[in-house]
Amino acid sequence: MEKLNLEEMKDLILKYIIKEYMEDEDAEITYETPLISSGYVDSFSMVSLLVFLENKFKIKIPPGKATPEAFDNVNKIVELVNQYL
């Protein structure tokens, strides 16, 4: 896989979240929008998001690191992914 820069990675993850988890695809969410604490992403969705990230970026995120806090916004997700690239 080609190496994505930070902005490309953020956009890719944000688009995936909007496509998969947002009932209203016109909802205004940003890299800082709380995903878990606002209810956009639930625990089941978090697992599928984890699988997407691991497959897309060819990484393995340890279960202890895949916390609701680490998945609460796109910027935090990108930080987590970057730890394992």
Number of C-alpha atoms within 10 A of each C-alpha: 6 5 9 11 8 13 11 11 19 20 14 14 21 19 14 15 19 17 12 14 17 14 10 9 13 8 9 8 18 14 17 11 15 17 22 18 14 10 10 17 22 14 12 8 15 19 13 12 20 18 14 14 19 16 11 12 17 13 15 14 17 9 8 6 11 15 12 15 14 17 23 22 21 24 21 16 22 19 14 16 20 13 9 13 12
